Amino acid sequence: MNKEIRIISGDGETGTVERYSGKCSERAIKLRLARERCNGDRWAKAVQYSHSNNGCNVGIDLETGEYCTFPAID
């Protein structure tokens, strides 16, 4: 079973969240993040849902492997 992946990208402090619906491979996700980053003009990260803990959804940053809050879609 694949767990949901969300892409967070933006300029400066704020970003937008969207559901990732592409191919679920490391290469495909890295290519998508590269496009979102626009050669360094923007930032982007991919977070995969991991589990829920005391009502908080927890995700894993797919590039760093660190746990983080799983983002809600705007």
N, CA, C and O of each residue as an XYZ file, in Angstrom:
296
protein
N       0.845     -1.190      0.000
C       0.000      0.000      0.000
C       0.883      1.244      0.000
O       1.760      1.387      0.852
N       0.654      2.127     -0.939
C       1.394      3.380     -1.006
C       0.779      4.387     -0.052
O      -0.443      4.489      0.052
N       1.614      5.118      0.633
C       1.139      6.173      1.510
C       1.161      7.480      0.751
O       1.994      7.684     -0.132
N       0.242      8.366      1.097
C       0.091      9.629      0.391
C       1.334     10.503      0.505
O       1.968     10.579      1.557
N       1.668     11.164     -0.609
C       2.793     12.093     -0.668
C       2.243     13.465     -1.017
O       1.375     13.596     -1.880
N       2.754     14.480     -0.343
C       2.370     15.857     -0.647
C       3.619     16.674     -0.946
O       4.667     16.491     -0.326
N       3.482     17.576     -1.906
C       4.554     18.481     -2.313
C       4.248     19.855     -1.722
O       3.152     20.387     -1.897
N       5.217     20.413     -1.028
C       5.097     21.756     -0.479
C       6.129     22.605     -1.202
O       7.308     22.253     -1.232
N       5.701     23.723     -1.789
C       6.635     24.570     -2.524
C       6.211     26.027     -2.392
O       5.040     26.328     -2.160
N       7.181     26.925     -2.543
C       6.838     28.332     -2.463
C       8.023     29.256     -2.569
O       9.145     28.845     -2.865
N       7.739     30.525     -2.318
C       8.733     31.600     -2.300
C       8.778     32.155     -0.889
O       7.734     32.300     -0.253
N       9.940     32.463     -0.393
C      10.051     33.053      0.936
C       9.521     32.133      2.017
O       9.825     30.940      2.030
N       8.728     32.685      2.925
C       8.209     31.942      4.076
C       6.979     31.096      3.752
O       6.773     30.050      4.367
N       6.168     31.530      2.805
C       4.898     30.849      2.550
C       5.007     29.882      1.379
O       5.809     30.068      0.464
N       4.184     28.852      1.436
C       4.172     27.860      0.379
C       2.778     27.283      0.195
O       1.869     27.552      0.981
N       2.628     26.497     -0.838
C       1.365     25.822     -1.085
C       1.582     24.318     -1.000
O       2.687     23.818     -1.210
N       0.516     23.617     -0.692
C       0.561     22.172     -0.530
C      -0.337     21.538     -1.578
O      -1.461     21.987     -1.804
N       0.169     20.493     -2.213
C      -0.666     19.762     -3.167
C      -0.370     18.263     -3.074
O       0.728     17.852     -2.698
N      -1.348     17.482     -3.417
C      -1.208     16.024     -3.418
C      -0.357     15.610     -4.620
O      -0.614     16.046     -5.742
N       0.643     14.779     -4.392
C       1.491     14.281     -5.473
C       0.809     13.071     -6.092
O       0.451     12.121     -5.397
N       0.636     13.118     -7.398
C      -0.050     12.016     -8.074
C       0.807     11.380     -9.167
O       0.309     10.602     -9.980
N       2.087     11.711     -9.180
C       2.991     11.163    -10.184
C       3.473      9.769     -9.819
O       2.997      9.150     -8.867
N       4.427      9.299    -10.601
C       5.021      7.991    -10.371
C       5.719      7.988     -9.010
O       6.391      8.954     -8.649
N       5.558      6.919     -8.272
C       6.087      6.846     -6.912
C       7.489      6.228     -6.909
O       7.704      5.147     -6.361
N       8.435      6.938     -7.533
C       9.824      6.484     -7.533
C      10.690      7.651     -7.076
O      10.302      8.813     -7.204
N      11.852      7.336     -6.550
C      12.757      8.377     -6.074
C      13.111      9.348     -7.197
O      13.116     10.562     -6.997
N      13.402      8.816     -8.360
C      13.782      9.661     -9.502
C      12.655     10.607     -9.910
O      12.893     11.794    -10.133
N      11.432     10.089    -10.009
C      10.296     10.913    -10.418
C      10.030     12.037     -9.417
O       9.739     13.166     -9.811
N      10.128     11.731     -8.140
C       9.885     12.744     -7.118
C      10.987     13.798     -7.146
O      10.701     14.988     -7.018
N      12.246     13.380     -7.312
C      13.347     14.339     -7.384
C      13.213     15.253     -8.602
O      13.500     16.447     -8.507
N      12.783     14.715     -9.742
C      12.560     15.543    -10.930
C      11.457     16.560    -10.690
O      11.576     17.715    -11.100
N      10.383     16.142    -10.029
C       9.280     17.051     -9.727
C       9.751     18.179     -8.804
O       9.405     19.342     -9.015
N      10.535     17.836     -7.786
C      11.043     18.860     -6.872
C      11.977     19.832     -7.593
O      11.952     21.033     -7.322
N      12.792     19.324     -8.499
C      13.685     20.187     -9.279
C      12.889     21.189    -10.110
O      13.254     22.362    -10.187
N      11.806     20.732    -10.728
C      10.941     21.643    -11.507
C      10.324     22.700    -10.602
O      10.276     23.878    -10.957
N       9.849     22.275     -9.426
C       9.219     23.214     -8.493
C      10.214     24.273     -8.010
O       9.833     25.416     -7.759
N      11.475     23.895     -7.880
C      12.488     24.815     -7.342
C      12.938     25.864     -8.351
O      13.578     26.841     -7.963
N      12.630     25.695     -9.609
C      12.924     26.691    -10.658
C      14.365     27.194    -10.587
O      14.593     28.401    -10.516
N      15.330     26.290    -10.605
C      16.753     26.653    -10.579
C      17.140     27.514     -9.384
O      17.982     28.404     -9.508
N      16.539     27.261     -8.239
C      16.908     27.972     -7.024
C      16.071     29.189     -6.694
O      16.306     29.824     -5.666
N      15.106     29.539     -7.524
C      14.254     30.698     -7.263
C      13.186     30.395     -6.213
O      12.639     31.311     -5.598
N      12.893     29.121     -6.010
C      11.853     28.701     -5.070
C      12.376     27.535     -4.236
O      13.451     27.005     -4.517
N      11.626     27.137     -3.219
C      11.965     25.963     -2.421
C      10.837     24.944     -2.564
O       9.700     25.294     -2.880
N      11.173     23.688     -2.326
C      10.171     22.628     -2.423
C      10.635     21.423     -1.612
O      11.833     21.169     -1.479
N       9.672     20.689     -1.077
C       9.981     19.429     -0.413
C       8.810     18.473     -0.573
O       7.675     18.888     -0.807
N       9.107     17.194     -0.442
C       8.091     16.142     -0.534
C       7.989     15.459      0.820
O       8.999     15.095      1.421
N       6.749     15.289      1.297
C       6.511     14.663      2.589
C       5.536     13.511      2.398
O       4.477     13.676      1.792
N       5.900     12.340      2.919
C       5.044     11.154      2.836
C       4.408     10.903      4.195
O       5.073     10.977      5.229
N       3.104     10.602      4.182
C       2.393     10.320      5.434
C       2.997      9.102      6.104
O       3.285      8.102      5.446
N       3.192      9.184      7.423
C       3.754      8.078      8.188
C       2.735      7.499      9.159
O       2.401      6.317      9.082
N       2.239      8.336     10.077
C       1.301      7.858     11.087
C       0.665      9.050     11.810
O       1.023     10.204     11.574
N      -0.275      8.744     12.684
C      -0.914      9.761     13.507
C      -0.472      9.553     14.945
O      -0.394      8.421     15.423
N      -0.179     10.662     15.638
C       0.278     10.586     17.024
C      -0.473     11.635     17.840
O      -0.258     12.834     17.660
N      -1.345     11.190     18.730
C      -2.137     12.101     19.577
C      -2.887     13.144     18.751
O      -2.922     14.320     19.115
N      -3.482     12.720     17.649
C      -4.266     13.611     16.803
C      -3.466     14.446     15.825
O      -4.050     15.224     15.071
N      -2.163     14.313     15.811
C      -1.304     15.057     14.886
C      -0.797     14.100     13.807
O      -0.260     13.036     14.117
N      -0.965     14.475     12.557
C      -0.468     13.645     11.462
C       1.022     13.872     11.275
O       1.482     15.010     11.185
N       1.768     12.782     11.217
C       3.223     12.835     11.117
C       3.641     12.350      9.730
O       3.099     11.372      9.214
N       4.609     13.043      9.134
C       5.131     12.662      7.831
C       6.640     12.512      7.879
O       7.284     12.829      8.879
N       7.187     12.024      6.782
C       8.633     11.885      6.640
C       9.065     12.699      5.430
O       8.542     12.522      4.330
N      10.026     13.593      5.643
C      10.602     14.358      4.548
C      11.382     13.371      3.684
O      12.313     12.729      4.170
N      11.017     13.243      2.420
C      11.606     12.213      1.566
C      13.059     12.485      1.179
O      13.742     11.570      0.719
N      13.544     13.690      1.346
C      14.949     13.966      1.038
C      15.856     13.805      2.256
O      16.981     13.320      2.139
N      15.365     14.212      3.418
C      16.209     14.172      4.610
C      15.944     12.947      5.481
O      16.805     12.547      6.264
N      14.760     12.349      5.351
C      14.386     11.214      6.187
C      13.927     11.617      7.578
O      13.694     10.753      8.423
N      13.794     12.909      7.830
C      13.381     13.401      9.147
C      11.863     13.429      9.265
O      11.146     13.665      8.293
N      11.394     13.181     10.491
C       9.959     13.285     10.763
C       9.569     14.754     10.833
O      10.343     15.596     11.288
N       8.341     15.050     10.370
C       7.824     16.399     10.400
C       6.289     16.326     10.434
O       5.713     15.242     10.341
N       5.652     17.456     10.564
C       4.193     17.490     10.514
C       3.749     17.242      9.082
O       4.264     17.863      8.152
N       2.784     16.328      8.899
C       2.256     16.067      7.567
C       1.334     17.226      7.203
O       0.365     17.483      7.918
N       1.613     17.932      6.108
C       0.879     19.157      5.794
C      -0.547     18.902      5.321
O      -0.826     17.942      4.603
N      -1.435     19.790      5.746
C      -2.826     19.766      5.282
C      -2.905     20.498      3.950
O      -2.172     21.459      3.718
N      -3.783     20.047      3.091
C      -3.976     20.731      1.802
C      -4.778     21.994      2.017
O      -5.814     21.977      2.683
N      -4.294     23.103      1.447
C      -4.926     24.409      1.619
C      -6.345     24.429      1.097
O      -7.015     25.459      1.169
